[in-house]
Amino acid sequence: MRRRKFLKVGLASVSALAVAGGGGFGWAWLSSATGNVDELAFDLPLRIPPLLEGGSFDLRLQAGVSELRPGTKTGTWGVNGPHLGPTLRMRRGETVSPRVHNALPEATSVHWHGMRLPATMDGGPHQMIAPGSTWKPTWKIDQPAATLWYHPHLHGTTARHVYQGLAGLFLIDDEHAAKLPHEYGVDDIPLIIQDATFDGDGSLTLDNFGMSVVPGMDLMGFLGKEVLVNGTLGPAFTVTTTRVRLRLLNASVGRVYNVGFADDREFALVATDSGLVGEPVRLTRVLLASGERAEIVVDFRPGEQVVLRSFTAELGGGTAFDRFAGGADAFDLMKFTADGRLAESAAVPARLADVQAPVVPPNAKTRTFRLGSTSINDKKMDLARIDEVVPAGATEIWELNNPSAYHSFHIHEASFRILDVNGKAPAAYEAGRKDTVYVPPEGHVRLLVEFGRHTDPAAPYMFHCHMLVHEDKGMMGQFVIVEPGQESQVNTRLNLKNGHAAH
């Protein structure tokens, strides 16, 4: 009933716009779908971000100039370079002690997306780094192997900072992950996928028509007209082994990708956001919303060529809404060309990790969240307000009800399993441990969330939409983790100093 009402209202709104806009609406409808299938030359090599290993390292946030499109110079931001950042790689049990220096002309932060760590080290909007300053967090890695990432997380301008290029992967290794291809840049390849729109002078712009086509509803926040992989438009990669592990990251501001190969070949899904799946899942497509990751292993034969593509997708809002939300878009992402002779890779293990079906504990607390177009539970983000208080080590049910637009929901310092989506079991590509989940319009998603044991009643973590324009417009809340039994003693108003939590 709710879905029919949503679609009825949506179609009525679109119809009203069509009447009001006349030919202008027809042009907008036709131009709302975009893509580049069979248009790219694939004549540039895939850029592989440099690798930093070991727990002590320096990150410099800086401005630069990059050639994101051939022959065009674009002003960008990057980490230890002009655009994007190095891949950080550590093992479970290592102590991490980065030195993060902000050489940008404005304050920013660095959030370790998916990392289980104390709130004061999380890099959210309460841990801002002023221009010219250096932030020195430290923590011990205590979680399974996973593909995580890092990016700014300031309040109000996260989208612009990530869009300019402040992002990179953070890989955690353990004995289970070592069973898969793991030679970085050879058979273990990072793929950071971002869309972009360029002005005539080559500069990046976040302006985009169509995202608020329905009055009062911000569908996605931003959809770029071109798609970059590791900062390159239409790159190519030469395969030298019979199997390759691809670490896919959707680092876009709002676009959803439906990733597969142009020849519809199967691949093995081996990991989701927060770690390895129990057994490989054979797929031809994996849907990734903003902030989501997936690891896949692909087989190659000598001499073959194949294109990695983002296909059109049903995003859950119906034909009218989905078209304006990018569902009708298709993009060639990059091309793989296999050498005439390939080194033989080990087979993907039949069992990857000890991942059991989620079990809801007796009397698990349930929290309910209503996702507005740019709000949660009808509230905008307030840096001084604590929205939820969670006991350390708790396993809870979080219910996400989305009567509005398209959302990607992320919880800091937590790992969760999807119990159901609209009353049905999650799709195969969503069955593993995660920290970010796509929530379609009129969607109802239940999560079984496992929280850590880092306690601090005055240092909050975030939960928010990871469609970054939505986040910047206020679609974010805060929670603290405290010792069990201390929940009622928490002051739900923080003492802020210069706009940030005082410690």
N, C-alpha and C positions, 0 to 999 in steps of 0.2 A: 504494500500500500504506500509506504513512504517513498519507495523508489519510483512508483508511477507518478506520485505527486511531484517529486523532484523533476522528473523528465517533463511532466506537463508544464510546470512553471518555467523550466529552462526553454522548452520549445516555444512557449508563449512569449518569453522575453526576446528570444531570437527573432520570432516572427514580427514582434513589435518593432524591433530595430530594423528589420528588413523593410517594413512599411515606411518607417520614418526616414531611413537612409536611402531608400530607392536604389539607384544604380550603385551608389557608394557602398552599400552593404553587399551587393552582388560581387563587386570588386574585392571587398574584404574577405568574403567567403571563399572566392577562388584563390586569392593570394595567401590565405591562412595556411594552406598546405605547402610545404617546401621540401627540398631534398637535393641530392646530387648523384643518384644512382647512375652508374656508367658514364659519369662525367669527368672523373679524376684521372690524372696521368700516372699517379703513384711513382713519381720520379725523384722523391726525396727519401733518404733513409730514415727509419724510425730513430728518434733520439732516445737514448737510454739514459735516464738520470744517473749521475754519479752515485756510487755506493759509499756510505759511511757505516763502518762496523765498530763495535765496542761501545761501552757505556759513556765515555767522556768525549764530547765533541762540541764544535762551535757552529752556530747557525746565525747568519747575518741576513737580516731582512732589509732589502735594498731595492731602489728603483733602477730601471735599465731600459734598454731598447732591444727589441727582438724582431726577427723576421718570421712572423707567424704565417704569413702568406708570401709566396715567392715574389721578391722584388719590392716588397712593401715593408717599411720600417714602422714599428708600433711601440709606443711607450708602454712598458709593462713593469710589474713588480715580481721579485723572485727571492729565493733563499739561497745564499751563496752563489748567486748568479742572476742574470737578468729576468728569468722567467721560470716558474716552478722551483722545486727544491730537490736536494739529494734524497735518495732512498736510504732510510735508516734501518739497520738490520741488527738485531740482538737476539740472544737466547734467553729462554725462560730461566729466571734465577739471577740474571745480571742486574747490577745497579746502574741506573741511568742518571747522568749528571750533565745535562747540556748547559751551555752558556749561550743564551739567545739575545743577540744585540739588535736593537732597533735603529737602523740607519735611515729610516723613512722620515718624511717631514711631518708625520702625524702619529698619534698613539695607535697601537694595535695590540694583539695578543696572539699566542699560539696554543691552541687546544689539541690535545692528543686524543683524537676521536677513536673511541672503542677501548681505551686503556683503563685498566682497573687500578686506581691510584688515589691518594688523599685529595680532597677537594681543593686545598691550597696549591696543589701542583697541577690541577686540571687545565688551567689556561683559559678559563671562561672569562666573562666580562668583569669579574672581580679581580683578575690578575692582569691588569693592563700594563703594557710596557711603554713608557713615555719615549719620545724621540731622543736618541742619544743614550738611552739607558740599556742596561743588561739585566736580564732575568735569569736566575740560576736555580731552577727547581731540581729536586732529586727524589727518586723513588726506586723501589725494587720491582722488577717485572715478575708477577705471580699470576700467570694465566696461560692457557694453552696456546699453541702456535696459531697465528692468525695474520691476516692482511689488514692492518689498521692504516690510518692516515693522520696527518696533522694539517691544521689550517687556522686562520684567525677566528675569533669568537667574541668580538666586541658587540656592544649593544647598539643597533641601529644602522651599522654600515658593514656588517659581515659580508653581504653579497658583493659589494664593490671590491673589498679586499681580496676575497677568494677569486673573483672574476679577473682581477688584474694579474693573478698568477701566484698568490701565496698559498701553495699547497704542495704536499709530497707524501709519499708512502712511508709507513713504519711497519716493518716486517718482524714478527716474532717467530723464532724457530724452536722446535723441540724434537725429540727422537721420532715422533710420528711423522712430522712434516718432512723429515729427511728421507723418507721412503719414496717421495715424489721428486720429479725433476727439480733441481735446486741450484744449478749453476747460473748465477745472475747474469742476465744479458745474453745468454746462450740458449738455454732451454727453460729458463725461469724469467718471464718477461713482464715487466710492469706496464700497464696500459691505463693511463689517466685520461679519461674522456670528458671533454668540456665543449660546450657550444659557445659560439661567439657571433656578434654582429659588428661589422667594421664601418666606420664613417668613410667618406670619400678620401680623407687624408690618411687613412690607415689606422686611426685611433679606435680603441674599443668603446662601444657604447652599450649602455644597459637599457636604452629606450626601445620599446617594442609595442606595436599595435596588437590589439586583440585579447590581451590577458584579462581585461575587465569588460569584455563584451557584454556580459550580463550585469546590469546596474547593481552595485553593492557587492559584487562577488569577484574576487581576484583569483582567477583559475589556477595559474602556475607561477605568476610573478614575472617570468621572463623566459622567452624562447629565442635562442640565437639562430641565425640563418646558415651558419656553417659549423662544422664539428671538427675539433682538433684532437689528436691523440698524442700525448706527451708534448704538446705545444706545436705540433706539425699538422698541416692540412694534407690529408691523403698520403701518409707515409707508407714505406715498403720495408719489409723485414725478410732477410734470407734465413731460411730454416736449414739447420745442419744436423738435426737429430730426428729420429722417427716419432718422438713425442715431445710436445712443448706444453709447458704450464703457463697459462696466461692469468695474470692477476688483474682483474677488471675493477676499476673504480669509477663510479659516476660522481665526478667532482663538479658537475654543472650546477648552475644557480637554481634551475627548476625543471629542466627537461628530463623525461623518462625515456630510457632506451630499451629496445627489445632486441637483444644481441644474439646473433647467430651467423652462420656462414652462407654465402650466396648459393652454394651447391647443396644446402640443407644437410650437410654431414652431421652426424652425431658427435658429441663430445661428452666427456665425463665431468660432471660437477663434483668437485672434491672438497670445497669449503665455501661457507657463507661468511657473513660479517665477522662473527666472533670465533671462528675456528673450523676445523675439519668436520665433515659429515661422517656418520658412522660407516656408510658404504657408498661407493661412487654411484651417482645418479645419471643415467644416460638421457641426454636432452638434445634438442636442436635449437632451443631458444631459452634465454634467461632474461627476465625483466628486471631492470635496475632503476630505481628511483634515486633522486639526489641523496648522496651520502652512503648508498648501499655498495657493497663489494661482493664479488664472487671469484672463486678460483676454478678454472676449468683446465682439463688436460685434453689436447687435441692430437690425433694421429695424422701423420703426413707420409706420403709416398714420394720416392725420388722424382724430381723434375716437375711436380705438379704446382699449379698456381691456384690460389683461392682468395676471395675477398671476404673480410670480416665486415658485417653490415648491421645496421640498426633498422629493423623492419617496422612497418606499420603495426599498430597494436590497438586492441580494445582496452581502454583505460578505465572502463567502468562507469562512464558518465553518459553513455549514449552517443549516437552519431553526431548530434549537433555540438555538444560540449567537447567531445573527444577531438573533433577536428581543430577547434580553437586551442586545445591543450596539447597539440602536437601528435595526436594519435594517427593522423593521416600522413605524417612525415616519414621519409625513409632516407637513410644516409649510408653511403659507403664510408667505412671508417679507415681501413687500411688493407694492404695486400700482402699476402704471404707467398713467397716463392721458395720451393724446396730445391736444394742442391741435387745434382745428379746422383751423388752417393751420400747416404745419411748414416751417421753413427747410430747403432742400435740402442734404444732406451729400454730400461726395465719396464715391465708391465705395471699398470696401476694396481696396487694391492686390493684384494676383494674386501678387506676390512681396514679402514683407515684410522679410526679412533673409537674409544669406548663412549659412544653417544647413544643413550637410551631414550625411549619415548618419554615425553614430559609427563610427570606425575604431579597432580595438584595435591598438596598436603592438606590434611584435615583442618578445617577452620581457617583456611588461607584468607587474609584480608583482601577485599575487592575495592579498588578505587576506580571511579568512573570519570572520564574526561570527554567533554563535548568540544569538538573541533569546529570552531567558527571559521569564517573566511580568513581572518587574521587575528584570532583570539582563541584562548582555551578556557572553557567554563565561563565564557562571557567576560573574561578579564584580559587586559593587556599586561605585558611584562612590567614589573616593578622591581627594581634591583634591591629594594629594602624589604620586600614582602616574601616570607616563606610560605609557600602554598601547601606543601606536604611534609610530614615528618615521618621518617621510616626507621624502624629498629634495625640495628646491624644484623646482617646475615639473614634477613627476612626473605621469604619467597611469597610473592603476592600475585594476584590477578589484576591486571590493568585493562579496563574496558575502554576502547576508543570508539566513540560514536561521531560520525562525520556526516552531518546533514548539509554540508556546504560544498567546498571545492575539492581540488586534488591536493593531497598532503602526503608528506613523508615524515614519519614520527621517529624521533631519536631520543634515547634516554642515556644520560651520562652515567659512568661507573656502574654499569649493569649489563647483564647478558640475559636475553630472554628467548623463549620458544613461542612460536605462534600456535595458540590452541585452535583457533578457528577464524575464518573470514566469512562473514555473513552466514554463520551457522555451519559452514562446511570446512573440512580439513584444508590446511594450507596447500598451495601448489607444491610440487616436488622441489622446485628451486628455492622454496621458503622454509623447508622443513628443518634446517640446521639451526645452530645457535646464532643469534643475531643481536644487533643493537639499534637497527634502523628498520622500519617497516613501511611499505607503501599502503596508504589508506585511501581507497577510491571514494568518489562522491557517493553519499548515502551508504557508505560502508560501516560495518560494525566488526571490529577486530578485537579479539581477546588475546592477551599476552600473559604468559607465566614468567614473571620477572624475578631474577635472582640478584639480590643486592649484596655488596661487599661489606667489609667490617671496619673500614676506615671511618671513624666517628669524629664529628666536629659540629656542635650545635650552631656555630656562628659562621660556618663556611659552606655555602650551598653548592649543589650540583644543578644542572639544567635538565629540563625536558622540553622539547620544542619541535616545531615543524622544521624539517631540513630543506624545504624549499625556501631558499635563503631570503627572498624578498618578503615572504610571509613572516619569517622569524624577525626580520628587521622592523616590520610593521607592528610587532608586539606579540606574535604567536609563540610565546615562551613562558615557562613557569620555573619555579625553583623548589628543590627539596633538600633537606639535610638528613644525614644518617646519624643516629644517636644510639647510645647503649640501650638495650631492651629495658623497658620499664621507665625510661626517662622522657618519653614522648610528650607528656603533659607539662613538662617543666621547661620546654623550649619557648623562648621569646620569638614570636613570629614576625617581629619587626627588627631588622638588622641595624646595627650602629654603623652608618656609612661615613667614611672620611674621604673627601674629594670625590664623592659619588660611588665609592667602592667599599666593600666590607673592611672594617678595621680589625686588626689582630694585634 
